[in-house]
Amino acid sequence: MQYLQSNEKISVITICYNAEETIERTIKSVLNQSYKNLEYIIIDGGSKDNTMKIVKRYKDKISSVISEPDNGIYDAMNKGVRIATGEWLNMMNAGDCYTNDEVLNEIFSTSIPKDKTVIYSDYYTKDLLGNLVQVNIDLINRPSFNHQCTIYRKSLHQEHGFYTVTKPIIISDILFFYMVPVSQMVKADTVIAFFDGGGVSSQGHWSLQQWLCADVVFRRRTFTNMILTYYYRVLRDSIPGILRYRFRRLLGWKMKINIF
């Protein structure tokens, strides 16, 4: 069996807009990676705050910077994908960061079969009380996805196209990766990223509705399961988050959680 070469080029793309409070943390996390063959691209949506002033402090270490109005996050991602020259892509958006400076080295020093096109991992985030939790991701068996903890081959865009840019659709990343055969995916033991949260897809139930419908279209769940899951989530979300959190602690549940 052939395995990945440890020196393949990785293009890390950061999407940002009015991110003066978080962009520097992400930039430092990327630039501090010990992995040598790394290209860093920042796509800014025409920020009105000091985001670009902060970016310019690191301009000598950033491969490409584009700052202009766009048609949303997926349009910005597509801009980054088009100019990326790496064999692999990773979206590390403003506010998010790698778990340590050796993450990419650790990922590409393991024996990953060459036929794999998507490498993913769990991710860390904070709960309602600020405690660090590990969120379990399983792209093969569960309908969950996080861009920051996914590294994938750029060639997939040649096969499946770019991210859909249509304002009502806020799950273009899910639609894209649902087209990739699960046999091409592999989970890494290394946890890739800390996820800052608070993005468009985490607000309200519109994202959930799209996600569940996509699951039915791609035959990842039945129509009945879609309905039951949706109303379960609506009912669950009607309970204040802090009460759900305290209930989990009362039962002694481990703070390693699953999506859905």
ChimeraX attribute file (.defattr): number of C-alpha atoms within 10 A of each C-alpha:
attribute: neighborCount
match mode: 1-to-1
recipient: residues
	/A:1	7
	/A:2	9
	/A:3	13
	/A:4	15
	/A:5	14
	/A:6	17
	/A:7	13
	/A:8	14
	/A:9	17
	/A:10	24
	/A:11	26
	/A:12	25
	/A:13	27
	/A:14	26
	/A:15	24
	/A:16	24
	/A:17	22
	/A:18	17
	/A:19	20
	/A:20	20
	/A:21	13
	/A:22	17
	/A:23	24
	/A:24	18
	/A:25	15
	/A:26	18
	/A:27	24
	/A:28	14
	/A:29	17
	/A:30	25
	/A:31	17
	/A:32	13
	/A:33	16
	/A:34	15
	/A:35	21
	/A:36	12
	/A:37	12
	/A:38	21
	/A:39	21
	/A:40	22
	/A:41	23
	/A:42	26
	/A:43	25
	/A:44	24
	/A:45	20
	/A:46	16
	/A:47	16
	/A:48	11
	/A:49	13
	/A:50	13
	/A:51	20
	/A:52	23
	/A:53	11
	/A:54	16
	/A:55	17
	/A:56	12
	/A:57	11
	/A:58	13
	/A:59	13
	/A:60	8
	/A:61	12
	/A:62	17
	/A:63	14
	/A:64	16
	/A:65	18
	/A:66	16
	/A:67	15
	/A:68	12
	/A:69	14
	/A:70	14
	/A:71	11
	/A:72	14
	/A:73	23
	/A:74	22
	/A:75	20
	/A:76	25
	/A:77	21
	/A:78	18
	/A:79	19
	/A:80	25
	/A:81	22
	/A:82	11
	/A:83	11
	/A:84	21
	/A:85	15
	/A:86	20
	/A:87	13
	/A:88	22
	/A:89	23
	/A:90	22
	/A:91	22
	/A:92	28
	/A:93	27
	/A:94	25
	/A:95	22
	/A:96	23
	/A:97	24
	/A:98	25
	/A:99	16
	/A:100	16
	/A:101	17
	/A:102	15
	/A:103	18
	/A:104	21
	/A:105	15
	/A:106	17
	/A:107	21
	/A:108	18
	/A:109	13
	/A:110	15
	/A:111	13
	/A:112	20
	/A:113	15
	/A:114	12
	/A:115	14
	/A:116	17
	/A:117	21
	/A:118	23
	/A:119	22
	/A:120	25
	/A:121	24
	/A:122	24
	/A:123	22
	/A:124	20
	/A:125	16
	/A:126	15
	/A:127	14
	/A:128	11
	/A:129	8
	/A:130	8
	/A:131	9
	/A:132	14
	/A:133	16
	/A:134	18
	/A:135	19
	/A:136	17
	/A:137	21
	/A:138	18
	/A:139	22
	/A:140	16
	/A:141	9
	/A:142	15
	/A:143	18
	/A:144	15
	/A:145	20
	/A:146	17
	/A:147	16
	/A:148	25
	/A:149	25
	/A:150	22
	/A:151	22
	/A:152	22
	/A:153	18
	/A:154	21
	/A:155	14
	/A:156	17
	/A:157	15
	/A:158	9
	/A:159	10
	/A:160	12
	/A:161	11
	/A:162	19
	/A:163	21
	/A:164	16
	/A:165	17
	/A:166	12
	/A:167	10
	/A:168	9
	/A:169	16
	/A:170	22
	/A:171	20
	/A:172	18
	/A:173	17
	/A:174	20
	/A:175	18
	/A:176	16
	/A:177	18
	/A:178	17
	/A:179	12
	/A:180	15
	/A:181	12
	/A:182	15
	/A:183	11
	/A:184	14
	/A:185	20
	/A:186	19
	/A:187	17
	/A:188	18
	/A:189	12
	/A:190	18
	/A:191	21
	/A:192	26
	/A:193	24
	/A:194	23
	/A:195	23
	/A:196	16
	/A:197	13
	/A:198	9
	/A:199	9
	/A:200	12
	/A:201	16
	/A:202	12
	/A:203	11
	/A:204	11
	/A:205	14
	/A:206	15
	/A:207	17
	/A:208	20
	/A:209	13
	/A:210	18
	/A:211	22
	/A:212	21
	/A:213	18
	/A:214	19
	/A:215	20
	/A:216	15
	/A:217	12
	/A:218	13
	/A:219	10
	/A:220	18
	/A:221	17
	/A:222	15
	/A:223	15
	/A:224	9
	/A:225	13
	/A:226	19
	/A:227	13
	/A:228	11
	/A:229	16
	/A:230	16
	/A:231	11
	/A:232	13
	/A:233	13
	/A:234	13
	/A:235	10
	/A:236	12
	/A:237	13
	/A:238	9
	/A:239	10
	/A:240	9
	/A:241	13
	/A:242	12
	/A:243	10
	/A:244	14
	/A:245	15
	/A:246	12
	/A:247	12
	/A:248	13
	/A:249	12
	/A:250	9
	/A:251	8
	/A:252	9
	/A:253	11
	/A:254	10
	/A:255	15
	/A:256	12
	/A:257	12
	/A:258	13
	/A:259	11
	/A:260	11
